[in-house]
Amino acid sequence: MEEPFDAVITGLDEAGRGIGKMPSGKNFFCEGVFPDEKVSCREISSSARYSVCEALEVMESSPSRLAPFEPGKLLCGGLPLAALDYPAQLEFKASRVRECLERIGRFDSGFLDSVMDPIVSCDPPKRYRNHMQYVISGGRIGLLASGSHELAEYDGELIEYEMFSKLRAALEKCFERAPTNLFEGLVLRASERTCEVLAEFVSGDNAPHEIVIRDCSSFIEASGIRSSFEDACRENGFKLNGLLLRISPDKASRRTRGGTRVVLFGIDHYDEIFCGRRMRVKAGSFFQVNTKQAEKLAALASEGCSQANVIYDLYCGCGTLGIGIKKPGQILFGIESVPEAVESAKINRSLAFQDGGADECTYICKDVLKADMKSLIKSGKLAHPDTIIVDPPRKGMDPGVINRIAEIAPESLVYVSCDPATLARDLKIIAQKYSITKVTPVDLFPHAAHVETVVLLSKL
């Protein structure tokens, strides 16, 4: 075992781990420690470029630390910043966006001073998640520790809706009365505006599906889980829309949260009010987990679309962003590769514009990379866009998509990013044809390391 050494933490990496230097000069990463802290560490793994260490003691704590360091405590994998005060979290996230734009995008510091706005904070930074994915282990329901298969202690008030805390407590009481190994996970989704809840149990059983469905359904009824969930919802002013079962018997389906999904009771969706418009969220579909902050993000994106007659919404998913910012009279075209998402977008279009405007939204099921927008415009299937919104996955935009956008040359672009590194890489290319007018980080995930960014661009 490596000998302990002392070091000063100088920063945080993209995952929220502390960064420091070993006595040899090699960089190391360490969970649970923050900038300006003096720590005693031990190396636990090493590569040619860096090492990973564990903290044994924090000898000098950061003034931004909220809770004392506890050696050996299992840290919740999704909340690396939970012990850091919120202003320091915001500073880290805003700095990360800027650092990526300077280092990867090669944008001048003075230029960034002129276009970067302060990060949009989450107020209050707690109880914000409308979607939680829990692990069930030994009758307990919670989140995994970082790099472990064990459950970690965490404060539910930091992230999950209060209704979810109530449902977790109700389910653990049921498991005390009737222990079982039938389930390995629980997914809860809800709206605090429509007060609708959707619950999905996850089974990894590889027995024939009809047997798994029969056993799980019988247990949920016999153990009182369904009635306990209904009672907990009713007592807190909510309604349980549906109880579902997802069978994910292999690693691939568990990793992608896919598999076979069946409704055991009720329906497979709930409704949300987003930007004043009703939208439907189906089990398994993507919807931003922080509704209030997503509305702030949409408001920023809408600034880049205010003068547009025709808007393209690329990687539109189930259509929430485009529908949320569309104004009366604006024509919206959404392009998305997942057929289920496109069908959801069409449903959301009908729900959101019941008083008129649904016919101004068209959705096309195509891979954005393979969609020849120039040819579709020539054929009349698309109108020429004034503004294009891009909201790509974490991997960012393929150069081919950037080239297709350049071919049709809209007057303005809105780039919504969930990864500052790929954003900076893409903007370096896009900036050859478009000028950046505004960059705004948005904190949708307090206590996690992720940060969203909205960038407005205009044609040179």
N, C-alpha and C positions, 0 to 999 in steps of 0.2 A: 504494500500500500504506500502511495506517495506521501511524503512528509508535508505537513501543513505549511503554508506561507501566508504572509500578510500582504495586502494590496489595497489600493484606493480605487473605488469604482468611479469611472469617468463618464459613463453614459449608459444608455439602454439601446439594445438592438431592436429590430423590427418585431420580435416576439415578446418584448418587455423584459428580457434578461439583462442583468448588469454586465457591463463591459469593463475589463481591467487588463493589466499586464502582469504576467508572471515574472519572477526574478530573472528568468532567461530572456525576457523581452517579448516572448510570444503572447499574443492576445488570448484572453479567455472569456468565456461566457458563464454566468452564474445566476440561477434563479433566486428570486426572493430578496434581492439587494438592490439598492438605488444609488444614483449619482451622489458623490461627495461622502459616501460611507467608507470607513476603514474596516476591512473585514479580514477574518482568518479563513482561508480556503484550503481545499484539498482537491487535487486533480482526480477526476473519475474516468475521463476518456480523452483521447488525443488524436489529432491528425497532423499532417505536415504544416497546415496553415494556422490552426488554433486548437485550444483545449476547452473542454467543458469541466467546470469545477462545481463542488458543492460548498456552501457556506457553513462553517462550523460555529462562527461567532461574529457578531457585529460589535466592534469595539468602539466605534464612533458612529452614531446614527445621524441620518439626514434630518433636518428640521421639518421636512415634509412627510416623514414617516408617521403613520397614524397608530400602528400597533407594534409592540416590541417584537423583535425577531425571536423566533422559537426554533432552536436547532432540531432538525429531524421532523419538523411538522410537515405533513403532506399538504402541499399547495394545490389549490384548485387549478386545473390546467387551463381553464378559459378565463381566469381572472388574475393575471400576473401583476396587475397594478392595484389590487384591492387594498393593500396597506399603504398606498401613496395618496396624499391628499389631492383633492380634485383639481385645484389650480396647477399643481405640478404635473398631473396627468395631461391637462390641456397643453401645457408648455411642451411636454415631450412630443405630443402628436403634431402640433403645429410645426415644431422644429424638424420633425421627421419629414413632413411634406416639403419644407423648404430645403432641407439637406439633400433630398433626392433630386429636386429640381436643379440645384446647383451642381451636384456631383455627377448625376447621370444625364440630366437634360442639358447641362452646360449653360444654364441661364445665368446672366450676370446678377450679382447681388444687388446692385443699384436698381436694375430693372425689376427684380422681384419686390423690392421695397415699394415700387410704384403700383404694382398690380395685386399684391397679396393683402387680403383682408384678415382681421383677427378670426380665430377659430370660433365657430358657433357652438356654444356650450349647451349641455342638457340640463334643464332646470325643472325639478331637482334630479340629481344624478343617481336615481334609485328607482326600483320597481318599474322598470321601463320595458321589459321584454314581454312581447305578446306571444312568444313561441319558445318553449323549453324542451330540450331533449335530455331526459333523465336515464340513468342506469339503475336497474333494480338488482340489488345484491343482498342476500341474507335478510330479506324482509325490510330493507331500507331503500329509500328512493333518493338519489342525489346525483352529484357530478363526480367524475373521476379526478383523481390527483394527476398532476403533470407527469407524463411518462410512466404511468402505473395503471394497474387494473383494480386498484383499491379506491373506495370512495373517500373523498376529501371533505373536511369540515369547511363549510362556507356559510356566509350570512345571506339567506334568501332575500332579505330586504334590499340588498345591493342591486339585484337584477330582476327577479321574477315578480310577476303580478301577485298581489296579495292572495287573489283567488287560487293561484297555483300552490301557494304555501298551504292553504286550507285543504286542497285536494290531496297533496302529498301526505299531510297528517292523517286524513281520513283513510287513505289507502294503507298506510303503515299500521293503523289500528285493525284493519281487515286482515292484514298479513299476520298480526299477532294472534288473532283468533283462528286463522286458517292458513298456516304456512304452505308455500308452494314454490316449485321451481319452474312453473310454466312460462314465466315471463322474464325477459332480460332487460326490457326497456319500457319507458313510458314517454309519450309525446303529448304535451298539452299546448293548445292554441286557444286564443280567446280575443275578444274585443271588449274593452271597457266602455265602449260607446253604445254598442248594441246589446252588451251583456250576454253574449253567446259564447259557449265553451265547446271545444272539440277535444276528445281524449282518444289516444291511440296506444294500445298495448303492442309490444314488439316481442315476437317469439323467434328463437333460433332453432326450433325443433325441425329436424329433417324427415320426420314421419310424413305419411301422405297428408296432404292439406286438409282433406275432409275430416281426418281424425284430429288434427291440431285444432281446427275450427270448432269441432264438437266439444273437445275437452276444455278449451279456453272459454267458450261460451257458457258451458255448464258451470264451470268454476266461478265465473264472474257473477252469475245469477245466484248460485247456492251460497257463496261466501258473503253476499250482501254488498259487493263492490258497486254494482250499478245503483242500488238504492242509496248507498252512502254518498256517492258522487252527486246524485240528484238532490239529496238533502243538503249537502254542503253548498251546492250552487244556489238552491232556493233560499237558504238562510242568508246568503250574501247578495241577493238580488240578481243572480245570474240564472241562466237556463242551460242545461246540458243538451246540446244539439244532437250529439251522436257519440257512440262508443264504437271504436274500430279495432281491428286486429291486423297487424302487418307481420307476415311470415317472411323472415329474411334468414334462410338457413345456411348461407355461405358468406365468405368474407367479402366478396364483391358486392352483394346486395346490402350487407350491413354497412359497408363503407359508403355506398351511394345512397343509402336509406331507401333502397328499392325493394323489390320482392313482390309478393302477392298481398294486396290490401283488400279486406272485406269489411263490410259494415255489419256489426253485431246488433246494433240498436240505433234507431234514429236515422240521421243523414250524414253525408261525408263532407260537409262544409259549414262555415259560419260566415256571417256578413260583417263587414267593417265599414266605418265611415271615414273616408280619406279625402282630405281637401274639400270637405263638404259634400262628397259624392259617395253613394253606396256602392260597395264592391264586394265580390264574393271570393272567399279564400277556401280553396279545397285542400283536403288532406294531401300532403306530399308536395303541394305547390309552393313556389317562392313568394314571400311577401316580406317587406322590410320589417325587422323585429321591433323597431322602435317607431311607433306610429307618429308621435308628436314630432320627433326629430326628422323623420322622413318628410313630413309636411314642410319643415323649414328648408330641407334640401330641395324639395319641389319648388318652393317659392324662389330660391336662388336660380334654379334652372329656368323658371318661367321668365326671368329677366332677359334671358337670351332669346326668347321666343315672342316677346311682346309685339314686335312689328311684323311678324311672319303671317302670311296667308296660308302657306302650306308647310307642314312640319313632318319630318320623318323621325320615327322613334325606332332606332336600331337596337337589337337585343332587347326587345320590348317586354319579354316575359308575358305575364298575364295582363299587361297594359296599364298598370297602375300609374306610372309616372306620367306618361303621355296624357292619359285621361284626366289625371289630377291637375295638369297645368293648361289643358286646352281651354281656350276662350270661345264664346259663341261666334260662329262664322269661320273659325279656323278649320282647315282640312288636315286631318291627321292620318298618316300611313304608318302602320307598325309592321316591322319585319322580325320574325322569330322562327327558330328552327324546330322547336319542340311542339308537336301537334296539340298535345294536351294544353299547353300554355296558350296557344292561339285560340283554342275553343274557350278557354277561360276568359281571354281578352274580349271575345265576342259577347260572352255573358255579361262581363263587367261594363261593356259599352251600352248594353241594353238597360242595365240597372242604373248606371250613372246618369244617363240622359233620357230618362222617361218623359221629360217635358220637352224633348226635341234636341237634336244634335247628334243622335246615334248614327244617322246616315252620313255624317261628316267624318266618321272613323272607319278605315279599311285596314284589315289585317291580312298579311301574306305569310304563309308558312314556307319559309326558305332559310337556308343557311345564309347569314349575312355575307360571308365570304364569297358564296356562289351566286348571290343575287346580282345580276347584271342590271343595275339600276338605270344606267344610260339607255339600254335597249328597252327596258320596261317603260321608260318615259317616252321614247320614240313610238312605241306601240300603243301608247295611250292608257296603259294599265296603271301608270303612276303619273301624277302631275309633278312638275319641276319644283323642288323644295326651296324655300327661302332659308329655312333653318333645319339642321340635322342634330338630333340628340343621340349621343352614343353612351350606353351604360353597359360596358362589356364585363365579362367575368374577370376574376382576379388576374388571369394571364394577360389581360389587356387586348389590344386590337392587333389583328394580323396585318402586316404591311399591305396585303392585297386589298383589305377593306379601306385602308387609308388611301390607296390609289384610286379605288372606285369612287370615294367621296370627292377626291380631287378632280376626277373626270367630270362630275356634274356641278362642281363648284358652287355650293350654296353660299349665300351672303354671310351666314354665321354658323358656328358650331357650338354645341354645349356638350362638354365631356364630363360625365359623372363617373368617378373612379373609386374603387374600393382598395386600391393598392398604389401607394405613392411611387414605388419603383417602376412599375410598368406604365404608370401615367407619365412619368418623366421621360421614359424611353420613347413613348409614342409622341409626346409633345415636341420632342427634338425633331422629329420628322415633319409633323403637322405644321410647325412654325416656319417651314420653308414657303408655305402658301397662306398661312393665317397668322394674325397677330393675337397674342394673348391680351385680353383686356381686364380680366378679373380672375383671381384664384381665391377660393374660400374653402378652407378645411371645415368639416362638420363632424362633431362627435356624436355618432349614433350608438357607441358601445362603451359607456363609462365602465372603468375597471378592467376592460380588455385592452389589448394593444392596437386594435384595428382603428383606422380613421378613413372617413370618406372625404372626397374633395370634389367641388364643382368648379369647372373652368369654363369661362366664356371666351369665345374667340370670334374674330371678324376677319373677312377676306382681305388680303393685302391689296 
